[in-house]
Amino acid sequence: MRRSVARFPITVLALVAAVLAAGFLQSQNAMAQPPGPIVWKMQSTWPTAVLPHISFLELAKKVETLSGGRLKWEILPAGAVVPAFEVLDAVHRGLLDGGHSVPAYWFGKHRATSLFGTTPGWGMDAFDTAAWYYLGGGEELYRELLQDRLKLDVVALHYGYIPSQAFGWFKKDPIKSVAALKGLKFRTVGLAADLFKEMGAVLTVIPIGEVVPAIERGVLDAAEVCCPQVDAVLGFPDVLKAHMVWSFHQTAEYFELLVNKKKWDDLPPDLKTIVRLAMKAESMDAVWRDIDLQSRHLEEMVTKKGVRISFTPGEILTAQLKAWDRVIEREARADPFFAKVVESQKAWAKRVVPYRHMFSVPRNTAYDYYWKK
């Protein structure tokens, strides 16, 4: 027996031992795993066919694939369990394991939530603001806001980059002056609502699925929701034809994944890492998907629906920035935490915006040269 064993090279014996050890460890790990996958029931704040909900579905696919099926999400649209604006509370109570939204939807709980979505930006776009969130202290501030100040058992993870949103849709002609906003019944969300109030509009804040019916009933004169794909799915081009695109009311937004804190804390470390990596992957996929689908829908709006696109006059854009100054100063004076978030964002913007501005080729020049008709 000893002679027969000696004939095997030591590497073969080592390999056999490694295989046997791996099999033992695998069986031990299998015994340690809970029976079946971890399944979370999650609801978005969006209708099924719009891009934010599609991104949520794609994120769930990535998590399931990367986890080898150990973590699965049952994704439901707005209203399936609770109304859109009640998702945060439902996640806190454990009625839902998680949700998908934007921070500005929780404006009614604390006005600083909107700084993580409908922020003035101070020249930042969504990429700059997301960088602030992950590298400039934003994630810690948002955790403090939700968990320490609002006492919510919720973990919020931000991802994706939403382009600057359009000024809005109008029944007749586009708005050509600040004076034309006075008394206009308008819809937006978060601090942007205060911005438009500052400029004379009358604001109504409702979920996106209710906006077009409100316009048809005469409850609203005009509204902004998001972007060409979302607006098209909601039916804006069928009821309104004047669309203004440039605006400073919502220049730097991203999605958020909400998870019940106990559910998150119970996840093994590797699954937490997988969720975060899946979110980073979906961030870029969402950007590429956005560029493709938004441009397609914009083209169809103009060529097939007769939508008239106009750029917001400089007078209105400057008035928006001045109105932002008044809104932010008032809010910061009233709440020290709000002021702390503003100070953090402005310090980041002071360094980042000049760099991005200097090293970004002006698109207007190329647009005018190639594509302007």
matplotlib code that plots the C-alpha trace (Angstrom):
import matplotlib.pyplot as plt

x = [0.0, 2.8, 4.5, 1.3, 0.6, 4.2, 3.7, 1.2, 2.9, 2.5, 0.5, -2.2, -2.5, -2.7, -5.4, -7.5, -7.2, -8.2, -11.3, -12.3, -11.9, -13.8, -16.6, -16.7, -16.7, -19.5, -21.6, -21.0, -21.9, -25.0, -26.0, -25.4, -27.5, -31.2, -33.5, -34.4, -33.6, -34.2, -37.3, -38.2, -41.5, -40.8, -42.9, -41.9, -43.5, -43.9, -46.4, -45.1, -44.1, -42.0, -38.2, -37.7, -39.8, -38.0, -34.7, -36.0, -36.8, -33.4, -31.7, -33.7, -32.5, -28.9, -29.1, -30.7, -28.1, -25.0, -26.3, -26.8, -30.5, -29.9, -31.6, -34.8, -37.0, -40.7, -41.2, -44.6, -45.7, -47.2, -50.4, -50.1, -49.7, -49.8, -50.1, -46.9, -46.3, -46.7, -43.9, -41.3, -43.7, -44.6, -40.9, -40.3, -43.2, -42.2, -45.3, -42.9, -39.3, -38.2, -39.1, -37.9, -38.4, -36.7, -35.9, -38.0, -41.2, -40.5, -40.5, -43.6, -41.6, -38.6, -37.8, -34.1, -35.0, -35.4, -31.8, -31.0, -33.1, -34.6, -31.5, -30.5, -27.3, -25.2, -24.1, -23.9, -25.5, -26.6, -23.1, -21.6, -24.3, -24.0, -20.3, -21.0, -23.4, -20.8, -17.5, -18.5, -20.5, -24.0, -24.7, -23.9, -26.1, -29.1, -28.7, -28.7, -31.8, -33.8, -32.7, -31.6, -34.0, -37.0, -36.6, -37.2, -36.0, -35.0, -31.7, -31.5, -29.1, -28.9, -28.0, -28.6, -28.4, -31.5, -30.8, -32.0, -35.7, -37.7, -39.4, -42.9, -45.9, -48.4, -51.9, -51.4, -48.1, -44.9, -44.2, -42.2, -41.8, -41.8, -45.0, -46.8, -46.3, -48.4, -51.5, -50.6, -51.8, -48.7, -47.4, -43.9, -42.4, -40.1, -38.4, -39.0, -42.6, -41.4, -39.3, -42.3, -44.4, -41.7, -42.1, -45.9, -47.3, -50.0, -48.6, -50.2, -48.1, -49.4, -47.9, -47.0, -49.8, -52.4, -51.0, -52.5, -56.0, -55.7, -54.8, -57.8, -60.1, -58.8, -57.2, -53.8, -52.9, -49.4, -47.0, -43.6, -42.9, -39.7, -38.5, -39.7, -40.1, -42.0, -44.1, -45.0, -46.1, -48.2, -49.9, -48.7, -48.2, -51.9, -53.3, -50.6, -48.5, -46.2, -43.1, -40.4, -37.1, -34.5, -34.9, -33.0, -35.8, -34.5, -31.0, -29.4, -31.5, -31.0, -33.1, -33.1, -33.5, -35.3, -34.8, -36.3, -33.3, -33.9, -34.0, -30.8, -29.0, -29.9, -28.3, -24.9, -22.1, -21.5, -25.2, -24.9, -21.9, -23.7, -26.6, -24.3, -22.3, -25.6, -26.7, -23.4, -23.8, -27.5, -26.4, -24.6, -27.1, -29.8, -27.8, -27.3, -30.9, -32.0, -30.1, -31.5, -35.1, -35.5, -34.1, -36.4, -39.5, -38.5, -38.2, -41.6, -43.3, -42.2, -42.7, -45.8, -47.6, -47.0, -45.3, -43.6, -40.3, -39.0, -36.0, -36.8, -35.8, -32.7, -34.8, -36.8, -33.6, -32.0, -35.2, -35.1, -31.6, -32.6, -35.7, -33.6, -31.4, -34.4, -35.9, -32.6, -31.8, -35.2, -35.0, -31.4, -32.3, -35.2, -33.5, -29.8, -29.8, -31.0, -28.2, -25.6, -26.6, -26.5, -23.1, -21.8, -23.2, -21.9, -18.5, -18.4, -19.8, -17.3, -14.5, -16.2, -18.3, -15.3, -13.5, -16.4, -17.1, -13.5, -13.1, -16.5, -16.8, -19.7, -22.5, -24.4, -21.6, -21.7, -25.6, -25.8, -23.2, -24.6, -28.3, -30.0, -32.6]
y = [0.0, 2.4, 1.8, 2.4, 5.7, 6.8, 6.5, 9.4, 12.8, 15.0, 17.6, 15.0, 14.1, 17.8, 18.3, 15.3, 16.7, 20.1, 18.7, 16.7, 19.8, 21.9, 19.4, 19.3, 23.1, 23.3, 20.9, 22.8, 26.1, 24.6, 23.4, 26.9, 28.6, 29.2, 27.0, 28.6, 32.1, 35.3, 37.0, 40.6, 42.2, 45.7, 48.4, 51.4, 54.8, 54.5, 53.1, 49.9, 51.2, 54.2, 54.2, 54.5, 51.3, 49.6, 50.4, 48.9, 45.7, 45.6, 46.2, 43.3, 41.0, 42.0, 41.3, 37.9, 36.9, 38.2, 36.4, 33.2, 33.3, 33.7, 37.1, 37.7, 40.8, 40.7, 44.1, 45.8, 49.1, 52.1, 51.4, 47.7, 47.7, 51.4, 54.7, 56.1, 58.7, 56.1, 53.8, 55.1, 54.6, 51.1, 50.1, 51.6, 49.6, 46.4, 46.2, 46.3, 45.0, 47.7, 50.3, 52.5, 56.3, 59.7, 61.6, 64.6, 62.5, 62.7, 66.5, 66.5, 64.7, 67.0, 69.7, 68.7, 65.5, 67.5, 68.6, 65.0, 65.3, 68.6, 70.5, 73.9, 72.1, 75.3, 74.3, 70.6, 68.0, 64.5, 63.0, 65.8, 65.4, 61.6, 62.0, 64.3, 61.7, 58.9, 60.8, 64.1, 63.1, 63.0, 59.3, 60.0, 63.1, 61.2, 58.4, 61.0, 62.6, 59.4, 57.3, 59.9, 62.8, 61.1, 57.9, 55.7, 52.1, 52.5, 52.2, 54.3, 53.6, 56.1, 55.2, 56.2, 59.7, 61.5, 64.3, 67.8, 67.8, 69.9, 73.1, 71.7, 71.1, 73.9, 73.9, 76.7, 78.6, 78.3, 80.7, 83.7, 85.7, 85.4, 87.4, 84.7, 82.3, 84.3, 82.4, 79.4, 76.1, 74.0, 70.6, 69.7, 68.1, 68.9, 72.2, 72.9, 73.5, 76.3, 77.6, 77.9, 79.5, 82.1, 82.9, 83.3, 79.9, 78.0, 74.5, 71.1, 68.1, 64.8, 61.4, 61.2, 58.8, 61.5, 64.4, 64.1, 63.3, 66.5, 68.5, 67.1, 68.0, 71.5, 71.1, 72.0, 74.4, 73.0, 70.5, 68.9, 65.2, 64.0, 63.4, 62.3, 58.6, 59.0, 61.9, 60.0, 56.9, 59.1, 60.7, 64.3, 64.6, 63.6, 66.5, 69.2, 70.4, 73.1, 71.7, 73.8, 72.0, 74.1, 74.6, 74.9, 73.6, 70.0, 69.7, 66.9, 63.9, 60.2, 57.1, 55.7, 52.1, 51.9, 48.8, 48.0, 48.4, 45.0, 43.3, 45.0, 44.3, 40.6, 40.3, 38.5, 40.9, 39.4, 40.0, 43.6, 44.0, 42.4, 44.8, 47.8, 46.5, 45.7, 49.3, 50.7, 48.5, 49.6, 53.2, 53.1, 50.8, 53.3, 56.2, 54.4, 53.2, 56.8, 58.3, 55.8, 55.8, 59.5, 60.6, 58.2, 59.4, 63.0, 62.5, 60.7, 63.5, 66.1, 64.1, 62.0, 64.0, 67.5, 68.6, 72.0, 72.2, 75.5, 76.6, 78.5, 82.2, 83.4, 85.8, 82.9, 80.8, 83.7, 84.3, 80.7, 81.0, 84.2, 82.4, 79.5, 81.9, 83.2, 79.7, 78.2, 81.2, 81.0, 77.2, 77.3, 80.0, 77.9, 74.6, 73.9, 70.5, 71.9, 74.5, 71.7, 69.9, 73.1, 73.9, 70.5, 70.6, 74.1, 73.3, 70.3, 72.4, 75.2, 72.7, 70.4, 72.8, 74.9, 71.7, 70.2, 73.5, 74.0, 70.4, 70.1, 71.2, 73.6, 71.5, 74.5, 75.2, 71.7, 71.6, 74.8, 73.7, 70.3, 70.0, 73.3, 73.9]
z = [0.0, 0.9, -2.5, -4.5, -2.7, -3.3, -7.0, -7.1, -7.5, -4.4, -6.5, -7.3, -3.6, -2.8, -5.4, -4.1, -0.6, -1.8, -3.6, -0.5, 1.7, -0.7, -0.8, 3.0, 3.3, 0.7, 2.6, 5.8, 4.1, 2.7, 6.1, 7.5, 4.8, 5.5, 3.6, 0.2, -1.0, 1.0, -0.7, -0.1, -1.0, -2.4, -3.9, -6.0, -6.2, -9.9, -12.5, -14.2, -17.6, -16.7, -16.6, -12.8, -12.3, -15.1, -13.5, -10.2, -12.1, -13.7, -10.3, -8.9, -11.7, -11.1, -7.4, -8.0, -10.6, -8.6, -5.5, -7.3, -6.4, -2.7, -2.6, -4.6, -4.8, -5.5, -7.3, -7.1, -8.7, -7.0, -5.2, -5.1, -1.3, -0.3, -2.2, -3.7, -1.0, 1.8, 0.7, 3.2, 6.2, 4.9, 4.8, 8.3, 9.7, 7.9, 5.8, 2.9, 3.0, 0.7, -1.8, -4.7, -4.8, -4.9, -1.7, -2.6, -2.1, 1.7, 1.7, 4.0, 6.7, 6.7, 4.2, 4.0, 2.3, -0.9, -0.8, -1.6, -4.8, -5.8, -4.7, -6.2, -7.2, -7.2, -10.7, -10.1, -12.2, -11.1, -11.4, -9.2, -6.6, -6.6, -6.0, -3.1, -1.7, -1.7, -1.2, 0.3, 3.3, 1.8, 2.7, 6.4, 6.4, 4.9, 7.4, 10.2, 8.7, 8.3, 11.3, 14.0, 13.3, 11.8, 13.8, 10.8, 10.7, 7.1, 5.2, 2.1, -0.7, -3.7, -7.2, -10.8, -12.3, -13.4, -16.0, -15.4, -15.6, -18.1, -17.0, -17.8, -20.0, -20.8, -22.3, -24.8, -25.4, -23.4, -20.6, -21.9, -18.7, -14.9, -14.8, -16.8, -13.9, -11.5, -10.5, -12.7, -11.2, -11.4, -10.3, -9.1, -5.9, -3.0, -2.6, -6.3, -5.2, -3.0, -5.8, -8.2, -5.4, -4.9, -8.6, -8.3, -9.2, -7.3, -6.4, -6.2, -5.1, -6.3, -7.5, -11.1, -12.1, -11.1, -13.0, -16.5, -15.1, -12.9, -16.0, -17.9, -15.0, -14.9, -11.5, -13.1, -15.8, -16.3, -14.7, -14.8, -14.0, -15.4, -18.9, -22.4, -21.8, -18.5, -19.8, -22.9, -20.9, -18.7, -21.7, -21.6, -25.4, -25.9, -23.8, -24.0, -26.9, -25.5, -23.7, -22.2, -21.5, -19.7, -15.9, -12.7, -10.5, -10.5, -11.9, -9.8, -8.8, -8.4, -7.3, -3.9, -2.7, 0.7, 2.9, 6.2, 8.7, 10.4, 7.0, 5.9, 9.2, 8.9, 5.5, 5.4, 4.6, 1.1, 0.1, 1.3, -0.9, -3.8, -3.4, -3.5, -6.5, -8.3, -7.7, -9.1, -12.2, -12.7, -12.2, -15.5, -17.3, -16.3, -17.8, -21.1, -21.1, -20.4, -23.3, -25.7, -24.7, -23.8, -27.2, -29.0, -27.2, -27.6, -31.4, -31.5, -29.5, -32.1, -35.3, -34.4, -31.6, -32.8, -29.5, -29.8, -27.9, -26.6, -24.5, -21.3, -21.7, -19.8, -17.8, -16.2, -15.6, -13.8, -11.8, -10.8, -9.3, -7.4, -6.1, -5.0, -3.0, -1.1, -0.5, 0.7, 3.0, 4.6, 5.1, 6.4, 8.9, 10.2, 10.6, 11.6, 10.0, 6.7, 6.9, 7.6, 4.4, 2.4, 3.7, 2.8, -0.7, -1.4, -0.2, -2.6, -5.4, -4.9, -5.8, -8.2, -10.4, -11.7, -12.6, -14.5, -16.2, -17.3, -18.6, -20.3, -24.0, -24.5, -26.0, -27.3, -29.9, -31.3, -31.2, -33.1, -35.6, -36.4, -35.4, -34.9, -37.6]

ax = plt.figure().add_subplot(projection="3d")
ax.plot(x, y, z, "-o")
ax.set_aspect("equal")
plt.show()
